[in-house]
Amino acid sequence: MKITQSRLATTFLAAGLLAMASGTAMAQKKYDTGATDKEIKIGNIMPYSGPASAYGVIGKTEAAYFKMINEQGGINGRKINFVSYDDGYSPPKAVEQARKLVESDEVLFIFNSLGTPSNSAIQKYMNSKKVPQLFVATGATKWNDPKHFPWTMGWQPNYQSEGRIYAKYLMKEKPNAKIGILYQNDDFGKDMLKGLTDGLGAKAKTMIIAEEPYEVTVPTIDAQVVALKSKGADVFVSFTTPKFGAQSIKKVAELGWKPVFILNNVAASVGSVIKPAGFENAQGIISAAYAKDASDPQWKDDAGMKKFDDFLAKHFPEANRLDGSVMYGFNAAQTMVHVLKACGDNLTRANVMKQAASIKGLQLDGVLPGIKISTSATDFAPLEQLQLMKFTQERWQLFGDIISAEVGG
């Protein structure tokens, strides 16, 4: 009888402890709109149409990556519901889509929406609603401003930093350069231009002899390239998106012009820019990189590249693996998954931002070795390093050291 009572007491005690434990576990689960026991709803805005539609593949890559994660069991048992809309690279349309995602679709946050103009248009709205505008797909410097915009965070190295790196290169290799600059007449192009100008310092006034802006709505930038050549530039800087980057390479070649040619990272894709413009026309072009180039044989046996190729083979076979935007989407989605795993069962918007601002030395599969993601409550710039590269034959060749791209002050 005593043994039975003892066993009963033990059983009741165990049951009580189990109930308390499960009660504690239940109490620890915290959700905001867009998250449940079964789902995490993520919003996204991409230019699937319009002048920047070459970038649309980023959204398609991310959709495929999240589908892979779901097939593997999701994140902490929850499936990702990825809702992605087209804004045609139009800021007013981006505002409309952001409102739809937040107010109608009720997403937990908006992830990796593309374009400086579009993200600029929704930034105040997202912050007023206290909905994360996370890992935006644009390198504008202003995304790293946690004091004024605590709900907005960048992802890629910022444009001003990249511009400064090209300035350093020119000051060393061609200090008496006559620089002609083609740039997109919006926040993106102006940020790149500011970085280059600031990097040249006092010499900017004498080295930059001409600047030619273009609107994103124009069909061609041929006239601007002709103007820069006619002004005697011996360095041509193309701060452009993919469509206009390819056009600038073609036009420079067509004119028989042989300047030192600098092309910004966002237009450096072998698959969507260089190949269409003609490999023969791109020889010697200088750019900067932070991601691995899938066309580079040096990554043939690289573990990260093997994961990338395995992902494409199984989940996105129609993708052009040479398109840098595919690698971009792969890396950005991997960053997002890292953050969501870190959130555990606390899927509030505040905790998503907290975990995004607590990344320490994350090495992504598709990012150059030694370039790692780190963030803090006062540093919303996840990637801050780049390496210069030169186009040779049919691929980019890295050269020099990894350069910290942080813009101080």
Order of alpha helices (4+ residues) and beta strands (2+ residues): alpha-beta-beta-alpha-beta-alpha-beta-alpha-beta-alpha-beta-alpha-alpha-beta-alpha-beta-alpha-beta-beta-alpha-alpha-beta-alpha-beta-beta-beta
